[in-house]
Amino acid sequence: MSDQTIGLLVMAYGTPERPDQIEAYYTHIRHGRKPSEPALQNLIARYRTIGGVSPLAEITRAQGERLTEKLNRTVTGKKFKLYLGMKHTAPFIEDAVSQMAGDGVKEAIGLILAPHYSDYSVRLYMDRAQAAAQAYDGLKIHMIDDWYDEPSFIAFWARQIRKELDKIGDLSKTAVIFSAHSLPVKIIQNGDPYPGQVKETAQLIADALHLKRFAVGWQSAGRTGEPWIGPDVRELTRQFYHESGCTAFVYCPIGFIADHLEVLYDNDQVCRQLTEELGAAYYRPAMPNADPQFIACLATIVARRAVQLDREDKAPARNQATIHSA
């Protein structure tokens, strides 16, 4: 009996791959409203600062491809087929679902490349994918809600941060600042789990490293006129510097899993500039990107979901997934 083909719908935010795509990307983020010329030029300037465009698109493809390869080496009874779907750039989530249906896939696992769940962000990916799937009879997409506390994810970050701490040596005046993308304060009032999940990830990593001086901050807040979750990472930096005399800062953007604008600009440019103004040292661990250890983490998460599907569906004709190490 041949292995069952199962779609792997990997979803991410998306990014322009060329400078001439930036305006369309920005317009899509703004729900079809074109940005003002000053706002557009500001975004173009940010991209120019990090090399013209973000490497996110290339990294996302590499993550999806290597994850699929890993799964097909380590999970028997299934053959995973990759479909990439972006929130704001082609191929859009709907394009990926359409392609999946055209290929005859009847069952898929959906993975959003963001570890923490929020109705304001991750839920939107899920809703778009499920809405698109409803147009195709028999296509089922089984979503993975979050993976913020996955042990191998925590271990990955702990290893990366340890490398930076080892460079510093004397940690008595060192602060570790964990961060994630800020969201509007209203999500807290609605009971959204996002802030709590981010804080739990940070605490798990801090516990693994036995950190004594750390905090959770927020970055990359939108300019919408409404309050966004704080404190901002820059505010935390100043606080640690003035109140604790810290002269070395390790920035850990645990809400992200790839090098992109928010990391390469908001951290490596804005936060670095602040530390230089304070006369302090700037450090940032390498992002997960397509690191084999991180890909193995994602494979564990997806493979576990595949096993759960087999337990949920007892039909005798279905092949049972088995996970092997590789």
N, C-alpha and C positions, 0 to 999 in steps of 0.2 A: 504494500500500500504506500503510495507516494505521500510525502509530507504535505500538510495543509498549508496553503499560502495565506498568510495573514498580513494585512496592510500595517505599516508603521507610519502613522501620520505624525511627523515631527513639526511642531509649530513654533514660530519665533516672531519677534517684533518686525523684522525687516529693516532694510536700510538702502539708501541709494547707492548704486555701484559706480556711478559716474557723476561728475558735478552737474551735468545737464539734467539729471533726474531729481535733484534736490527740491526744486519747486513743486513738482508733482507729488513727491513724498510728503512734503510739508502740508500741501493742500489736502491730501488724503487724511493726515492726522487731524486736520481741522474740519473734517466731515464735509469736504468739498468747497470750503471757503478759502480762497487764495490769501496767503499772508500779505501783510503790507510790505512794501519794498524795503524799509529799514529792517523789519524782522527777518525777511529772507536774506538780506545781505549779512546780517548778524550770524545767521546759521551757516551760511556759506563760509564766512570768515572762520568760524569754529572748525569746520571741516578742513579748511585750508591749513589751520594750525596743526592738525594731526596727519597731514599728508594729502589732503584733497578730498578723500572719502574715507569712510570707516571700513575696517577689515571684516566687519561683522558678517557680511553675506558669504564671504569665502570661508570663514570659520564655521558658520552654521552648516554649510554644505559638508565640510569635513567632519563635523560632529555627527551629522545624520548618516553619512556614508560609513564612517568607522564604527558607529553604533550598530548599524545593520550587519556589517561584517562580523562584529563580535557576537551578536545574537545568533547568526547563522553558523558560527563555529561552536557555540556553547549550548544551544537549545535544540534538542532533537524532537522530531515530531511536528515541527513547524518550519516553514520557510518564510522569512520576513522580507517584505518588499517595501522599500522606502518611498515615501511621498512627502515632500517639503511644502509647507503652507505658511505664508507670511501674513501678518496682520495688516501691514501698510504698503507692501511692495509685491510685485509679481515674483514668483507664482503665489497668488493669494490662496488663503485657506480653501475657498470655494473651488479654485482651479485644481488643487490637490485632491479634493474629494471627488470632483468630476472625473479626473484621470483614474482614480482608484476604481470608481464604478465602471468606467470604460474598460478597465483591465479585468473586470469580472470578479473583483474582490468582494467578498460578502461580509467579512469580519476584519476589524482593524483595532489597533490600540493607539490612542491619542496621547502624545507626550508634549507638553508645553515646556520649552527650554527656560523655565523660571521655577525656582524651588519652592517659592512661597505662594499660597493661594490668596486671592482676593476676588470678591464679586466685581470689583472695579476694574480688574485687569484680566486675570486668568479665566474667570467665568466668561468673558467676552469671546475668548478664543473657542472655548467649549461650545458656546451657544451658536457661533457661526458655523462650526464644523457639523454640529448636530442638525442645524437647520438645512444645511446643504445636503446632508445625507438623507433627509426625509424625501428628497426628490427622486431617490433611487430605491426601488423596492428591494427589501431584504438586506440592505447595507447597514451594518451595526458598527458603531465606533464606541469602544470602551475607553473612557478617559481615566487618566491618572491625575488626581486632584493636586497633589503636592508631594514633595520629597525633601522637605527642609531639615528633617531630623534623621535622614538615612545615615547610618554609621560610617559608611565609606565616604560619604560627602563630608561629614565632619572630620574624618581622618585626613582627607585630602587637604582641607583648609589648614588643619593643624600642622601638617608637614610643611606647607608653603609658608606659613607664618613663622614657624620655627627657623626656617632658613634666614628670614629677615632678622629675627631676634639674635641669631648667632652672629650676624654682621655687626650688631651694635655692641655686644659685650656687656657693658655695664647697663643694666636695665632699671636702675634706681630712679632715673628721670625719663623713662620711656612710657608712652601711653599708646595703647592699641585702640583704634577707633573702627568699630564695625559699622557698616552702612548698607542701606538699601535705598531704592528709589522712593522718594516721598510720595504720598498720596493725600488727597484732600482729607482734612480732619473729620469731615462728615462720615467717613467710613467707620470711625471708632464709635460714633453715636449709633451706627446701624449694627454694631456687634461684629464687624468684619474681623476675621482671624489674622489678617495679614500682619499687623504690628506685633502681636503676640508671637507669631511664628518666627518672625525675624529675630526677636529678642531671645527666643528659645535656641535658635541656631547659634547666636553669638554666645550664649551661656554655655552650651555644649562644647563649643570650641575653646572657650576660656577655661572650662574645667579640664579639658584634655591637656591644655598647656600650663595649667596652674597659674593663670594670669592674676596679677594683683591689681593692676591699674588698666581698666578698659571701660568702654562705654559704647552704647548704640547711638548712632546719629543717622541723619537722613540727608539725602542729597538730590540734586537735579529736580527740585520742585518746579512745577509748572507756574506759568505767569497767567493765572486765571482770575485774580482779584478775590479769590476765596482763600481762607487759611489752609495751609498744608501742614502735615505732621512735622514736628521738630523735636529736638533741636537740630539745626543744620550742622553738618560736620565742621564747618568753619567756626561756628559758635563754640562747639565743643573744643576745638583746637585752642582757641583763645582762652577758654576756661581752664584747660589743663596747663597751659603755659603760665597764666597769671596766678592761678590758685595753687598749683602743685609744682611749679618750677620745671615742667617737662621741657626737655630740649631735643627729644627724638620722638617722632610720630610714625606709627605703622598703620596705614590706611587699608582696611580690608573690606572691599565692596562685595559682601557675601550675598547680596540680592541679585547679583549679575553672575553670569558664567562665561563671559567672553570679553575680549578687548573690543570696545566700541566707543562711541562719542562720550557717553557718560563717564567712562573710566579714563580714557585717554585724554579727555579735555577737563571734565569736572574734577577728576582726581589729580591726574598727572600735570595739569597746567594750573588750575585754580588753587588746589590745596597745596601744591608744591610752591607756588608763588607766595602763599600766606606763610608757610614755614620759613621761607627765605627771608621774608620781611621780619619775622620774629627772631631770626638767627638760629632757627632749629633745623634739625635734619629730617628729611622726608624719605619714607620707605613704603613700598607697596609690593605685596606678594604677587607672583605671576598668576594670571587668571587661569581657570580650568581649561578653556579652549578645547582642543582635541587631545589633551594629555591622556595617555593610555590608562592611567589610574582613574581619571574622571570618566572616561568612556566605559570602563569596567563598572563603575558605580551606576551609570545610566542603564547599562545592560542588566545589572542585577534588578533594578527597579522594573524594567519592562518585562523581564523574564518572570518575575514574581507575579505580575499581572496576568501573564499568559497562563501560568499554572492555576491562578484563581479562576480564570475562564473555564478551564477544564473541569474544575470542581463544581462550578455553577451549572455547567451543561453536561449532563450524564449520558447524552446520546451515544450509543455504542459505536456508531460509525466514525466518531471523531477520534483523531489521533491524540494521544496525551503528551503534553510537553514535558520534557525532562531537561534539567539544567546540569551542564557539565562545566568543569573549570577548563580554561584555556589561556 
